[in-house]
Amino acid sequence: MPRRVIQYNSIGKLNHWLSAVVVIGLFILGLWMVELDYYSSWYQVAPHWHKSIGLCLVFFTLFRLGWKLLTPHPAIQGKRWEIITAQTVHQLLYLLLFILFVSGYLISTADGRSIAVFNWFSIPGAGELFADQADIAGMVHYYTALALISLAGLHALAALKHHFIDRDNTLKKMIGGVKDEN
């Protein structure tokens, strides 16, 4: 078990905030790109960027999980029910991310083609593994993205509640400025 510290280290903070920005950006890009028509100049570009950034996020999330497991991090503050809720929400956020990753892969490779990641390399396609794979995975992807953004919003509101109402160090641990209380 990693030793406890009073605030997240620089890599942990970067992991958190970069993930937040990328997830929000992918959500906005995803909503925008599904409304594009065939004649839009972005019709092929936007999905390419969405898939490429999404696959980079897969690798980054795996790194982030490894980092989280191997480095010390501060304890969650609050009442027992708040601590249990925070732990559950964190686990759900990761679960939803992985459902998004798998469903996005199933959408993109249902036709058997690989996914080019910024034209640097390709992830091989699995092809259609079940009937109506792209449509079913598309619905799962959409509703999971909505759930992820909603849960992330609640996560942010909880951090703001701790900062402005409880006046504890919950938010400061992720942005800096925590003083050792010992």
C-alpha positions as CSV (number, residue, x, y, z in Angstrom):
1,M,0.0,0.0,0.0
2,P,1.5,3.4,-1.0
3,R,2.2,5.8,1.8
4,R,-0.3,8.7,2.2
5,V,0.6,12.3,1.3
6,I,-1.3,15.5,1.8
7,Q,-1.7,16.4,-1.9
8,Y,-1.4,14.7,-5.3
9,N,1.9,14.8,-7.0
10,S,2.4,16.7,-10.2
11,I,2.0,13.6,-12.5
12,G,-1.2,12.7,-10.6
13,K,-2.6,16.2,-11.1
14,L,-1.6,16.3,-14.7
15,N,-3.2,12.9,-15.2
16,H,-6.5,14.1,-13.6
17,W,-6.8,17.4,-15.4
18,L,-5.6,16.1,-18.8
19,S,-8.2,13.3,-18.6
20,A,-10.9,15.7,-17.7
21,V,-10.2,18.0,-20.6
22,V,-9.8,15.1,-23.1
23,V,-13.1,13.4,-22.0
24,I,-15.0,16.7,-22.2
25,G,-13.5,17.5,-25.6
26,L,-14.3,14.0,-26.9
27,F,-17.9,14.3,-25.6
28,I,-18.4,17.7,-27.4
29,L,-16.6,16.4,-30.6
30,G,-18.8,13.2,-30.5
31,L,-22.0,15.2,-30.2
32,W,-21.0,17.5,-33.0
33,M,-19.7,14.9,-35.4
34,V,-22.8,12.7,-35.4
35,E,-24.7,15.7,-36.7
36,L,-22.4,16.2,-39.7
37,D,-23.8,15.3,-43.1
38,Y,-21.9,13.5,-45.8
39,Y,-21.0,16.7,-47.7
40,S,-19.4,18.4,-44.7
41,S,-15.6,18.8,-45.0
42,W,-15.4,17.5,-41.4
43,Y,-17.4,14.3,-42.2
44,Q,-14.3,12.1,-42.3
45,V,-11.9,14.3,-40.3
46,A,-13.9,14.6,-37.1
47,P,-14.4,10.8,-36.6
48,H,-10.7,10.2,-37.4
49,W,-9.7,12.7,-34.6
50,H,-12.4,11.3,-32.2
51,K,-11.1,7.8,-32.7
52,S,-7.4,8.7,-32.5
53,I,-7.8,10.8,-29.4
54,G,-10.0,8.2,-27.9
55,L,-7.4,5.5,-28.4
56,C,-4.7,7.7,-27.0
57,L,-6.9,8.1,-24.0
58,V,-7.1,4.3,-23.6
59,F,-3.3,4.1,-23.3
60,F,-3.2,7.2,-21.1
61,T,-5.9,5.8,-18.8
62,L,-4.0,2.5,-18.4
63,F,-0.9,4.6,-17.5
64,R,-3.0,6.7,-15.1
65,L,-4.4,3.6,-13.3
66,G,-0.8,2.2,-13.0
67,W,0.4,5.5,-11.6
68,K,-2.5,5.7,-9.2
69,L,-1.7,2.2,-7.9
70,L,2.0,2.7,-7.5
71,T,2.3,6.2,-6.1
72,P,1.2,7.7,-2.8
73,H,-2.0,9.7,-2.8
74,P,-3.9,11.7,-0.2
75,A,-6.8,10.1,1.7
76,I,-10.3,11.1,0.8
77,Q,-11.8,13.6,3.3
78,G,-15.3,13.7,4.6
79,K,-17.9,11.6,6.4
80,R,-17.9,7.9,6.1
81,W,-20.7,7.9,3.5
82,E,-18.9,10.6,1.5
83,I,-15.7,8.5,1.4
84,I,-17.6,5.4,0.3
85,T,-19.5,7.5,-2.3
86,A,-16.3,9.1,-3.6
87,Q,-14.6,5.7,-3.9
88,T,-17.6,4.3,-5.7
89,V,-17.8,7.3,-8.1
90,H,-14.1,7.0,-8.9
91,Q,-14.5,3.3,-9.7
92,L,-17.6,4.0,-11.8
93,L,-15.8,6.7,-13.8
94,Y,-13.1,4.2,-14.7
95,L,-15.7,1.5,-15.5
96,L,-17.6,3.9,-17.8
97,L,-14.4,4.9,-19.5
98,F,-13.6,1.3,-20.3
99,I,-17.2,0.7,-21.5
100,L,-16.7,3.7,-23.8
101,F,-13.4,2.3,-25.0
102,V,-14.8,-1.1,-25.9
103,S,-18.0,0.2,-27.4
104,G,-16.0,2.7,-29.5
105,Y,-13.8,0.0,-30.7
106,L,-16.8,-2.2,-31.6
107,I,-18.4,0.7,-33.5
108,S,-15.3,1.5,-35.5
109,T,-14.2,-2.0,-36.4
110,A,-17.6,-3.7,-37.1
111,D,-16.8,-3.5,-40.8
112,G,-13.5,-5.3,-40.2
113,R,-11.3,-2.3,-40.9
114,S,-8.5,-1.3,-38.5
115,I,-8.4,2.1,-36.7
116,A,-5.7,4.5,-37.8
117,V,-4.4,6.5,-34.8
118,F,-3.3,9.8,-36.3
119,N,-1.8,7.8,-39.1
120,W,1.0,6.8,-36.7
121,F,-0.1,3.2,-36.3
122,S,-3.3,1.1,-36.6
123,I,-5.3,-1.0,-34.2
124,P,-6.6,-4.1,-36.0
125,G,-10.3,-4.5,-36.4
126,A,-12.2,-7.5,-35.0
127,G,-15.0,-7.3,-37.5
128,E,-18.6,-7.9,-36.7
129,L,-18.8,-10.2,-33.6
130,F,-22.6,-10.0,-33.3
131,A,-25.6,-8.9,-35.3
132,D,-26.1,-5.1,-35.6
133,Q,-22.8,-4.6,-33.7
134,A,-22.2,-1.0,-34.9
135,D,-25.8,0.1,-34.0
136,I,-25.9,-1.6,-30.6
137,A,-22.3,-0.5,-29.7
138,G,-23.3,3.0,-30.9
139,M,-26.2,3.2,-28.4
140,V,-24.1,1.9,-25.6
141,H,-21.4,4.4,-26.5
142,Y,-23.8,7.3,-26.5
143,Y,-25.6,6.5,-23.3
144,T,-22.4,5.6,-21.5
145,A,-20.9,9.0,-22.6
146,L,-23.9,10.8,-21.2
147,A,-23.5,8.8,-17.9
148,L,-19.8,9.6,-17.7
149,I,-20.3,13.3,-18.3
150,S,-23.1,13.4,-15.8
151,L,-21.1,11.5,-13.2
152,A,-18.0,13.7,-13.8
153,G,-20.2,16.8,-13.3
154,L,-21.4,15.4,-10.0
155,H,-17.8,14.7,-9.1
156,A,-16.9,18.3,-9.8
157,L,-19.9,19.6,-7.8
158,A,-18.8,17.4,-4.9
159,A,-15.3,18.9,-5.0
160,L,-16.8,22.4,-5.1
161,K,-19.1,21.6,-2.1
162,H,-16.1,20.4,-0.1
163,H,-14.2,23.5,-1.1
164,F,-16.8,26.2,-0.5
165,I,-19.2,24.6,2.1
166,D,-17.1,22.2,4.1
167,R,-13.9,24.3,3.6
168,D,-11.7,21.2,3.6
169,N,-8.7,20.4,1.4
170,T,-10.5,18.1,-1.1
171,L,-10.1,20.4,-4.1
172,K,-6.8,21.9,-3.0
173,K,-5.2,18.5,-3.0
174,M,-5.8,18.4,-6.8
175,I,-4.9,22.0,-7.6
176,G,-2.2,22.7,-5.0
177,G,-1.9,24.9,-2.0
178,V,-2.5,22.3,0.8
179,K,-0.7,23.0,4.0
180,D,0.3,20.1,6.2
181,E,-2.1,20.1,9.1
182,N,0.2,18.3,11.5
